Amino acid sequence: EELKEAAGEYDSDIESDDEEMDNIRNLAAQIREKKLKILESKEKDTQGPRLPRTAKKLQRKSLEKEMSSLGLDMADKDKTHYAVQARSRSLQRKRKRDESEPPVSATRARSSSKAPRDQSGMRDVKM
């Protein structure tokens, strides 16, 4: 081991690399960059749920700007229909378990309503 160290076999200088190693390192860097680009493009491709135009929420400010740019007078906007908030649908109240129908028999478990497997099949009278 001491002879190898003295001969300089374990000394690794970065500058002493040949052209082939430089090419390999450049290729590896290009491969890494390409993989990152592929991952980024996949992340961009994922799209959330698409909403139709009717379901998209419009901001009143943007609507006012657009209308005023078209030449509509937006000074008296208190009487307009868009200034009043639309009435939303009221949600139905969910039933609680207590209000739903009680089970057929509170004492009998569900598993006991089925016949045991050894008795449930067709029986041969001769046996």
C-alpha positions as CSV (number, residue, x, y, z in Angstrom):
1,E,0.0,0.0,0.0
2,E,2.8,2.4,0.9
3,L,4.5,1.7,-2.4
4,K,1.3,2.5,-4.3
5,E,0.8,5.7,-2.4
6,A,4.4,6.7,-3.0
7,A,4.0,6.0,-6.7
8,G,1.0,8.3,-6.8
9,E,-1.6,5.8,-7.8
10,Y,-4.2,7.1,-5.3
11,D,-3.7,10.7,-6.2
12,S,-6.6,11.9,-8.3
13,D,-6.2,15.3,-9.9
14,I,-9.3,16.7,-11.5
15,E,-7.2,18.5,-14.1
16,S,-5.5,15.2,-15.1
17,D,-8.8,13.8,-16.5
18,D,-8.7,13.0,-20.2
19,E,-11.2,14.0,-22.9
20,E,-13.2,10.9,-22.6
21,M,-14.1,11.7,-18.9
22,D,-15.0,15.3,-19.9
23,N,-17.3,14.0,-22.6
24,I,-18.9,11.6,-20.1
25,R,-19.5,14.3,-17.6
26,N,-21.0,16.6,-20.2
27,L,-23.3,13.9,-21.4
28,A,-24.4,13.2,-17.8
29,A,-25.1,16.9,-17.2
30,Q,-27.2,17.0,-20.5
31,I,-29.1,13.9,-19.4
32,R,-29.9,15.4,-16.0
33,E,-31.1,18.6,-17.6
34,K,-33.3,16.7,-20.0
35,K,-34.9,14.7,-17.2
36,L,-35.6,17.9,-15.3
37,K,-37.3,19.4,-18.4
38,I,-39.4,16.3,-18.9
39,L,-40.5,16.4,-15.2
40,E,-41.4,20.1,-15.5
41,S,-43.4,19.5,-18.6
42,K,-45.3,16.7,-16.9
43,E,-46.1,19.0,-14.0
44,K,-47.3,21.7,-16.3
45,D,-49.5,19.1,-18.2
46,T,-51.6,18.3,-15.1
47,Q,-54.8,20.2,-15.4
48,G,-57.3,20.7,-12.6
49,P,-61.1,20.4,-13.1
50,R,-62.3,22.5,-16.0
51,L,-65.2,24.8,-15.3
52,P,-67.6,25.9,-18.0
53,R,-67.9,29.7,-18.6
54,T,-71.2,29.8,-16.8
55,A,-69.7,28.4,-13.6
56,K,-66.7,30.7,-13.5
57,K,-67.0,33.5,-10.9
58,L,-66.7,37.0,-12.3
59,Q,-65.3,39.9,-10.1
60,R,-67.5,43.0,-10.1
61,K,-64.6,45.3,-10.5
62,S,-63.4,43.6,-13.7
63,L,-66.9,43.7,-15.0
64,E,-67.2,47.4,-14.2
65,K,-63.9,48.1,-15.9
66,E,-64.9,46.2,-19.0
67,M,-68.3,47.9,-19.3
68,S,-66.8,51.4,-18.8
69,S,-64.2,50.7,-21.4
70,L,-67.0,49.8,-23.8
71,G,-68.6,53.1,-23.1
72,L,-71.3,52.2,-20.7
73,D,-72.0,54.7,-17.8
74,M,-71.4,52.8,-14.5
75,A,-72.2,55.8,-12.2
76,D,-75.6,54.6,-11.1
77,K,-74.9,51.0,-10.3
78,D,-77.0,50.6,-7.1
79,K,-80.1,49.7,-9.1
80,T,-78.4,47.1,-11.4
81,H,-79.0,43.4,-11.1
82,Y,-75.4,42.5,-10.7
83,A,-74.9,44.6,-7.6
84,V,-77.3,42.4,-5.7
85,Q,-75.9,39.0,-4.6
86,A,-77.7,36.1,-6.1
87,R,-79.7,33.9,-3.8
88,S,-77.9,30.6,-3.3
89,R,-79.7,27.3,-3.0
90,S,-80.4,26.2,0.5
91,L,-78.9,22.9,1.4
92,Q,-81.2,20.1,2.7
93,R,-80.6,19.1,6.2
94,K,-79.1,15.6,6.5
95,R,-81.0,13.0,8.5
96,K,-79.4,11.7,11.6
97,R,-79.2,8.0,12.4
98,D,-81.7,8.3,15.2
99,E,-84.3,9.7,12.8
100,S,-83.9,6.9,10.2
101,E,-85.7,3.6,10.5
102,P,-84.7,1.3,13.3
103,P,-83.2,-2.1,12.4
104,V,-85.6,-5.1,12.2
105,S,-84.4,-6.7,15.4
106,A,-82.1,-4.9,17.8
107,T,-81.2,-8.1,19.6
108,R,-80.3,-10.3,16.7
109,A,-76.9,-9.6,15.1
110,R,-76.6,-9.5,11.3
111,S,-74.4,-12.6,11.1
112,S,-77.0,-14.7,12.9
113,S,-79.6,-14.0,10.2
114,K,-77.6,-16.1,7.7
115,A,-77.6,-19.8,8.1
116,P,-74.2,-21.4,8.9
117,R,-72.3,-22.4,5.9
118,D,-72.3,-26.1,6.8
119,Q,-76.1,-26.0,6.9
120,S,-76.8,-23.7,4.0
121,G,-76.2,-26.1,1.1
122,M,-78.6,-28.6,-0.5
123,R,-78.9,-31.9,1.5
124,D,-79.0,-35.3,0.0
125,V,-81.7,-37.4,1.6
126,K,-79.8,-40.6,1.2
127,M,-76.9,-39.3,3.2
